[in-house]
Structures are given as C-alpha cells and as structure tokens.
Amino acid sequence: MDADYHYLARQLDERGLLYIHLVDHSSMGAPEVPSSTKAMFRKEFKGALILSGGYDVARAESDLAEGKCDLIAVGRLFLANPDLVTRWKSGAALNAPDMNTFYLTGPKGYTDYPSLSQ
C-alpha cells in the first residue's frame, strides 16, 4: 500500500495539482492515516499540502511550525464556532459540535451556534 501512495503522490505532483487535502478521520473512529504517509506526501508533492482531522489549536500550530503541511482545515469545529479563530487566539471555550444536526436542511446546526459576542 505504501508503494501505491508513493506512486500516487509523484503522479499528482507531475500533473501540476495545486494542492492535496489529506483527511484523517481517526478522531471519529476511522483508521489513522500513518504519519509516515503524510510525511511522504509532504516530501513527494511540491504543491500545497492541507491536513485535517481532529485538530485543536495546539496540534494545528505544531504541525504548521514543523512544516508538516501548508494549511490546516477544520470543519466540525468551525461549524460549531463561527468565531473559531478568535476563540483559539483568546483561549476561550469552544462550542461542541452537534453531529445530529449535520447534513440537514435549514439553519439548525449551521447558523445557530453562539459566538463569543452573543
């Protein structure tokens, strides 16, 4: 399997893709994407590398500072915290995402989480 991913990373780089977004859903119970696989993509792919999956501010800052990626994507935390950057900068408590409201129609779970100013 490692050889397959190595080949894929090289081929995607040769084709000039602008970025690769590697998603690690191990924080939600899926198998972990090995750190060696992430590091290999970082080495072989010259475009921007985006990592996501279960990040908190400390881990995001660490992975960015260590050069493991160019960007960190956050989904659930951003949905639940419309002011996530402000909360991370200030150390404020985070709203917990309500997974029961994800992928429903209407505003519930998308626009009804309180911000710090509310």
C-alpha positions as CSV (number, residue, x, y, z in Angstrom):
1,M,0.0,0.0,0.0
2,D,2.8,2.4,0.8
3,A,4.2,2.0,-2.8
4,D,0.8,2.8,-4.2
5,Y,0.6,6.1,-2.2
6,H,4.2,6.9,-3.1
7,Y,3.3,6.5,-6.8
8,L,0.1,8.5,-6.4
9,A,2.0,11.4,-4.8
10,R,4.6,11.5,-7.5
11,Q,2.0,11.3,-10.3
12,L,-0.2,14.1,-8.8
13,D,2.9,16.2,-8.4
14,E,3.9,15.6,-12.0
15,R,0.5,16.7,-13.2
16,G,0.8,20.1,-11.5
17,L,-2.0,19.9,-9.0
18,L,-2.1,22.9,-6.8
19,Y,-2.9,21.1,-3.6
20,I,-3.7,17.8,-1.9
21,H,-6.0,17.7,1.1
22,L,-5.4,14.6,3.3
23,V,-8.2,13.9,5.7
24,D,-7.6,11.8,8.8
25,H,-10.9,10.8,10.4
26,S,-9.2,8.7,13.2
27,S,-10.7,11.2,15.7
28,M,-14.1,9.9,14.6
29,G,-13.2,6.2,14.8
30,A,-11.7,5.6,11.3
31,P,-8.3,4.0,10.9
32,E,-5.5,6.5,11.3
33,V,-3.6,7.9,8.3
34,P,0.0,7.0,9.3
35,S,2.3,9.9,9.9
36,S,4.8,8.3,7.5
37,T,2.2,8.5,4.7
38,K,1.6,12.2,5.5
39,A,5.4,12.8,5.6
40,M,5.8,11.0,2.3
41,F,3.2,13.2,0.6
42,R,4.9,16.3,2.0
43,K,8.2,15.1,0.5
44,E,7.0,14.0,-2.9
45,F,4.3,16.5,-3.6
46,K,5.5,20.1,-4.3
47,G,2.1,21.8,-4.2
48,A,0.3,22.9,-1.0
49,L,-0.5,20.1,1.5
50,I,-3.6,20.5,3.6
51,L,-4.2,18.3,6.6
52,S,-7.4,17.9,8.5
53,G,-9.0,15.7,11.1
54,G,-9.4,16.3,14.8
55,Y,-7.2,19.3,15.1
56,D,-7.1,21.6,18.1
57,V,-5.2,24.8,18.2
58,A,-2.0,23.3,19.7
59,R,-1.7,20.5,17.2
60,A,-2.5,22.8,14.3
61,E,0.2,25.3,15.4
62,S,2.7,22.4,16.0
63,D,2.1,20.8,12.6
64,L,2.4,24.1,10.8
65,A,5.5,25.1,12.7
66,E,7.2,21.7,12.0
67,G,6.4,22.1,8.3
68,K,4.2,19.0,8.1
69,C,1.8,20.9,5.9
70,D,1.0,24.3,4.5
71,L,-2.6,24.6,5.8
72,I,-4.8,23.0,8.4
73,A,-8.5,22.6,7.6
74,V,-11.1,22.4,10.3
75,G,-14.7,21.5,9.6
76,R,-16.8,20.5,12.6
77,L,-15.2,23.0,15.0
78,F,-15.6,25.8,12.5
79,L,-19.3,25.0,12.1
80,A,-19.8,25.0,15.8
81,N,-17.7,28.1,16.4
82,P,-18.3,30.8,13.9
83,D,-15.6,32.8,15.6
84,L,-13.1,29.9,15.9
85,V,-10.0,31.9,15.2
86,T,-10.9,34.5,17.9
87,R,-11.6,31.6,20.3
88,W,-8.3,29.9,19.5
89,K,-6.4,33.2,19.9
90,S,-8.0,34.1,23.2
91,G,-8.2,30.6,24.6
92,A,-11.9,30.8,25.0
93,A,-14.1,27.7,25.5
94,L,-15.4,26.1,22.3
95,N,-19.0,25.2,21.4
96,A,-19.3,21.5,21.0
97,P,-20.5,20.4,17.5
98,D,-23.9,18.7,17.4
99,M,-23.3,15.8,15.0
100,N,-27.1,15.2,15.0
101,T,-27.6,18.4,13.0
102,F,-25.0,17.8,10.3
103,Y,-26.2,17.5,6.7
104,L,-29.8,18.5,7.5
105,T,-31.7,21.1,5.5
106,G,-32.2,24.5,7.1
107,P,-30.2,26.6,9.5
108,K,-30.1,24.2,12.5
109,G,-26.5,23.2,13.2
110,Y,-25.1,25.7,10.6
111,T,-26.0,29.2,11.7
112,D,-27.4,28.8,15.2
113,Y,-24.2,28.3,17.3
114,P,-23.5,31.3,19.6
115,S,-20.4,33.4,19.1
116,L,-18.5,35.0,22.0
117,S,-20.2,38.3,21.4
118,Q,-23.7,36.8,21.9
